[in-house]
């Protein structure tokens, strides 16, 4: 928290898959943080990116078991600083509940999360490979009828391939009062490995721009 110009390289972080709140690396109110060529196996987020994070680069990370690579959660507290400039590239996510995720609380507090880019990512047996969740409310700690006031803007998911363990491989659930803007899906190729019907996308309060192939079809 509160760091600048820090690089984590060739790190290994391991926690039991059933352990609660065992984020591998948490970043918050920090600038120019690099995580490179590392293995993270946890029971929660492999990497969580909190408010005030700027110019964060995550490259060649192998993330297993937990909740994937997450921006957030955001919007729970007053006066959270903006999240700007998140770059996740050339990563592999396997056996997780989520792949790459942006999560914000349905709460009274506003915020900004912009310029977030997820590229060249392999998913292996992931429940929710691509996820924007603006109704994030674990353990019923909020009023789900209050929409999130965190503005999500300029997000891209590019060159993402692999397998989903749920039929909804792309879920973009944005705020009803500050809808997501400038969301792009490019060259997505995900395969559902279950038996509950065809693979699909589900979107609310967002109209993503589609570029190239999209499997499943974009919303």
C-alpha positions as CSV (number, residue, x, y, z in Angstrom):
1,X,0.0,0.0,0.0
2,X,1.3,3.5,-0.9
3,X,4.3,2.3,-3.0
4,X,5.8,3.4,-6.2
5,X,8.2,1.8,-8.8
6,X,8.2,-1.7,-7.3
7,X,8.7,-4.9,-9.3
8,X,7.9,-8.5,-8.2
9,X,9.6,-11.0,-10.5
10,X,9.9,-14.8,-10.2
11,X,7.7,-14.9,-7.1
12,X,5.9,-18.0,-5.9
13,X,2.9,-17.6,-3.6
14,X,0.9,-20.6,-2.3
15,X,-2.1,-20.9,0.0
16,X,-4.7,-23.7,0.3
17,X,-7.5,-23.5,-2.2
18,X,-10.1,-23.5,0.5
19,X,-8.5,-20.7,2.6
20,X,-10.6,-17.5,2.9
21,X,-9.2,-14.0,2.2
22,X,-5.8,-15.3,1.1
23,X,-5.1,-12.8,-1.7
24,X,-1.7,-13.6,-3.2
25,X,-0.7,-10.0,-3.8
26,X,-2.9,-6.9,-3.0
27,X,-2.1,-3.6,-4.6
28,X,-3.7,-0.3,-3.3
29,X,-2.9,3.4,-3.6
30,X,0.3,2.6,-5.5
31,X,1.8,3.6,-8.8
32,X,4.0,1.8,-11.4
33,X,3.9,-1.7,-9.9
34,X,5.1,-4.6,-12.0
35,X,4.4,-8.3,-11.4
36,X,6.3,-10.5,-13.8
37,X,6.8,-14.2,-14.4
38,X,5.3,-15.4,-11.1
39,X,3.2,-18.3,-9.9
40,X,0.3,-17.6,-7.5
41,X,-2.0,-20.3,-6.1
42,X,-4.5,-19.1,-3.5
43,X,-7.9,-19.4,-2.0
44,X,-8.9,-15.8,-3.0
45,X,-7.7,-13.4,-5.7
46,X,-4.3,-14.2,-7.1
47,X,-3.9,-10.5,-7.5
48,X,-6.3,-7.9,-6.2
49,X,-6.0,-4.3,-7.3
50,X,-7.6,-1.8,-5.0
51,X,-8.4,1.9,-5.1
52,X,-5.7,4.4,-6.0
53,X,-3.8,1.9,-8.1
54,X,-2.2,3.5,-11.2
55,X,0.0,2.1,-14.0
56,X,-0.1,-1.5,-12.8
57,X,1.5,-4.1,-15.2
58,X,0.9,-7.8,-14.7
59,X,2.8,-10.0,-17.2
60,X,3.4,-13.8,-17.5
61,X,1.6,-14.6,-14.2
62,X,0.2,-18.1,-13.7
63,X,-2.8,-17.9,-11.4
64,X,-4.5,-21.0,-9.9
65,X,-7.3,-22.2,-7.6
66,X,-8.8,-19.0,-6.2
67,X,-10.8,-16.1,-7.6
68,X,-8.5,-15.1,-10.5
69,X,-7.0,-11.6,-11.2
70,X,-9.3,-8.9,-10.0
71,X,-9.6,-5.1,-10.1
72,X,-11.5,-4.3,-6.9
73,X,-13.5,-4.5,-5.0
74,X,-14.3,-0.8,-5.4
75,X,-17.0,1.6,-4.2
76,X,-17.5,0.3,-0.6
77,X,-15.9,3.2,1.1
78,X,-16.0,7.0,0.8
79,X,-13.4,9.0,-1.0
80,X,-11.7,6.1,-2.8
81,X,-9.0,7.1,-5.3
82,X,-9.4,6.4,-9.0
83,X,-8.0,3.2,-10.5
84,X,-6.3,4.1,-13.8
85,X,-4.0,2.2,-16.2
86,X,-4.2,-1.6,-15.5
87,X,-2.4,-3.9,-17.9
88,X,-2.7,-7.7,-17.6
89,X,-0.9,-9.5,-20.4
90,X,0.4,-13.0,-21.3
91,X,-1.1,-14.7,-18.2
92,X,-2.6,-18.2,-17.6
93,X,-5.5,-18.6,-15.2
94,X,-6.5,-22.2,-14.3
95,X,-9.0,-24.0,-12.0
96,X,-10.4,-20.7,-10.6
97,X,-13.9,-19.3,-9.9
98,X,-13.1,-16.2,-12.1
99,X,-10.7,-15.4,-14.8
100,X,-10.2,-11.6,-15.1
101,X,-12.6,-9.6,-13.2
102,X,-13.7,-6.0,-12.3
103,X,-15.8,-5.9,-9.2
104,X,-17.6,-3.0,-7.5
105,X,-20.1,-2.7,-4.7
106,X,-23.7,-1.6,-5.0
107,X,-23.2,1.3,-2.6
108,X,-23.6,5.0,-2.1
109,X,-20.0,5.8,-2.8
110,X,-18.7,6.8,-6.2
111,X,-15.4,6.1,-7.9
112,X,-13.6,5.8,-11.3
113,X,-12.0,2.7,-12.9
114,X,-10.6,3.4,-16.3
115,X,-8.0,2.3,-18.9
116,X,-8.0,-1.4,-18.0
117,X,-6.7,-3.9,-20.5
118,X,-6.6,-7.7,-20.4
119,X,-4.7,-9.3,-23.3
120,X,-3.3,-12.6,-24.5
121,X,-4.7,-14.7,-21.6
122,X,-5.3,-18.4,-21.5
123,X,-8.1,-19.8,-19.4
124,X,-8.1,-23.4,-18.2
125,X,-11.2,-24.7,-16.4
126,X,-12.4,-21.3,-15.3
127,X,-15.9,-20.6,-14.0
128,X,-16.3,-17.0,-15.2
129,X,-13.5,-16.2,-17.6
130,X,-14.5,-12.6,-18.4
131,X,-16.4,-10.8,-15.7
132,X,-17.5,-7.2,-14.9
133,X,-19.5,-7.5,-11.6
134,X,-21.0,-4.2,-10.4
135,X,-23.4,-5.9,-8.0
136,X,-20.6,-7.5,-6.0
137,X,-22.0,-8.2,-2.5
138,X,-20.4,-11.1,-0.6
139,X,-22.0,-12.3,2.6
140,X,-25.0,-9.9,2.0
141,X,-23.0,-6.9,3.3
142,X,-24.9,-4.4,1.2
143,X,-28.3,-3.4,-0.3
144,X,-28.4,-5.0,-3.7
145,X,-31.1,-2.6,-4.7
146,X,-28.7,0.4,-4.6
147,X,-26.8,0.5,-7.9
148,X,-23.0,0.9,-8.0
149,X,-21.8,4.5,-8.5
150,X,-18.3,3.4,-9.7
151,X,-17.8,4.5,-13.3
152,X,-16.1,1.9,-15.5
153,X,-14.6,3.3,-18.7
154,X,-12.2,2.2,-21.5
155,X,-11.8,-1.5,-20.9
156,X,-10.5,-4.1,-23.4
157,X,-10.5,-7.9,-23.4
158,X,-8.3,-9.1,-26.3
159,X,-7.0,-12.5,-27.4
160,X,-8.5,-14.5,-24.6
161,X,-8.9,-18.2,-25.2
162,X,-9.5,-21.5,-23.3
163,X,-12.2,-23.3,-21.4
164,X,-15.1,-22.3,-19.2
165,X,-16.8,-24.5,-16.7
166,X,-20.0,-22.5,-16.9
167,X,-22.1,-21.7,-20.0
168,X,-21.9,-18.0,-19.4
169,X,-18.3,-17.3,-20.3
170,X,-18.6,-13.5,-20.7
171,X,-20.6,-11.7,-18.1
172,X,-20.7,-7.9,-18.1
173,X,-23.0,-6.7,-15.4
174,X,-22.6,-2.9,-15.3
175,X,-24.3,-0.2,-13.2
176,X,-27.7,1.0,-14.1
177,X,-27.0,4.6,-13.2
178,X,-23.4,4.9,-14.5
179,X,-23.2,2.3,-17.3
180,X,-19.9,1.0,-18.5
181,X,-18.5,2.8,-21.5
182,X,-15.9,2.0,-24.2
183,X,-15.8,-1.8,-23.5
184,X,-14.1,-3.8,-26.2
185,X,-14.1,-7.6,-26.9
186,X,-11.6,-8.7,-29.5
187,X,-10.6,-12.2,-30.7
188,X,-12.3,-14.2,-27.9
189,X,-12.3,-18.0,-28.2
190,X,-13.7,-19.8,-25.2
191,X,-15.1,-23.3,-25.1
192,X,-17.7,-24.5,-22.6
193,X,-16.7,-27.9,-21.2
194,X,-20.0,-28.7,-19.4
195,X,-23.3,-30.1,-20.6
196,X,-25.8,-27.3,-19.7
197,X,-26.3,-25.9,-23.2
198,X,-24.3,-23.7,-25.6
199,X,-21.8,-21.2,-24.4
200,X,-23.0,-17.6,-24.3
201,X,-22.6,-14.0,-23.1
202,X,-24.7,-12.0,-20.7
203,X,-24.6,-8.2,-20.6
204,X,-26.4,-5.5,-18.7
205,X,-26.0,-1.7,-19.1
206,X,-23.2,-2.0,-21.6
207,X,-22.9,-2.5,-25.3
208,X,-19.4,-3.8,-26.0
209,X,-17.6,-3.2,-29.2
210,X,-16.8,-6.4,-31.0
211,X,-13.6,-6.9,-33.0
212,X,-12.7,-10.0,-34.9
213,X,-13.9,-13.4,-33.7
214,X,-16.0,-13.8,-30.6
215,X,-16.9,-17.1,-29.2
216,X,-19.3,-16.8,-27.5
217,X,-20.9,-14.1,-29.5
218,X,-20.8,-10.8,-27.8
219,X,-23.9,-9.2,-26.3
